[in-house]
Amino acid sequence: MSLQSGEDEHQANLEHLAKASRQTYAQLHSRRTWPISTVISTGVSLSLNPRSRTKADSPTDERLDAYGHGAADSSLEALYFQYGRYLF
């Protein structure tokens, strides 16, 4: 089911959830992992502003705090991109 503009997203999500709940864990897992593994295993890299000084040696919590206060940290953005791929 694809959602068209103006359709009820809440109802669409309820329908997806109902459809998924009729399947076993093994069925859901097999559908979920095979295409994702092909995406994750491909060599993807992201380099944002490679000439900027990296802050990779700083602790992540300090980098996040500085970034939240407006400091530029393109390597942190690339790190979050890779983390997002991992979670996907």
C-alpha positions in Angstrom: 0.0 0.0 0.0 1.5 3.3 -1.0 0.3 6.5 0.7 -1.0 9.3 -1.5 -1.1 12.9 -0.5 -4.0 13.7 1.8 -4.6 10.1 2.9 -4.8 9.3 6.6 -1.3 8.3 7.7 -2.6 7.0 11.1 -5.1 4.6 9.4 -2.4 3.5 6.9 0.0 2.7 9.8 -2.8 0.7 11.5 -3.3 -1.3 8.4 0.4 -2.0 8.0 0.6 -3.1 11.7 -2.4 -5.4 11.3 -0.9 -7.0 8.2 2.5 -7.5 10.0 0.9 -8.9 13.1 -0.5 -11.8 11.0 3.0 -13.0 10.2 5.4 -14.9 12.3 8.7 -13.4 13.5 10.6 -15.6 11.1 8.6 -14.4 8.1 9.1 -10.8 9.1 12.7 -11.3 9.8 13.4 -12.9 6.5 11.7 -10.2 4.6 13.6 -7.5 6.5 17.2 -8.8 6.5 17.9 -9.9 2.9 17.6 -6.6 1.2 19.2 -4.6 4.0 22.3 -6.8 4.1 22.9 -6.0 0.4 22.7 -2.3 1.2 24.9 -2.4 4.3 27.6 -4.6 2.7 28.2 -2.2 -0.2 31.1 0.0 0.3 29.5 3.4 1.1 31.5 6.3 2.4 30.6 9.9 3.1 33.2 12.6 3.3 31.9 16.1 4.1 34.4 18.9 3.8 37.5 16.7 4.0 39.8 19.7 4.3 38.4 20.7 7.7 40.2 19.8 10.8 38.6 16.6 12.2 37.5 16.5 15.8 37.3 12.7 15.9 39.7 12.6 18.9 37.2 14.5 21.0 34.6 12.5 23.0 31.2 12.3 21.2 29.3 13.9 24.0 31.5 17.0 23.8 31.2 17.1 20.0 27.4 16.8 20.3 27.3 19.6 22.8 29.5 21.9 20.7 27.4 21.0 17.6 24.2 21.9 19.5 25.7 25.3 20.2 26.5 25.9 16.5 30.0 24.5 16.1 30.7 23.0 12.7 31.6 19.3 12.7 31.2 17.7 9.4 32.9 14.5 10.6 30.2 14.2 13.3 27.6 14.5 10.5 29.3 11.7 8.6 29.5 9.6 11.7 25.7 9.9 12.2 25.2 9.0 8.6 27.1 5.8 9.1 25.3 5.2 12.4 21.9 5.6 10.6 23.0 3.0 8.0 23.9 0.7 10.9 20.5 1.1 12.5 18.7 0.7 9.2 
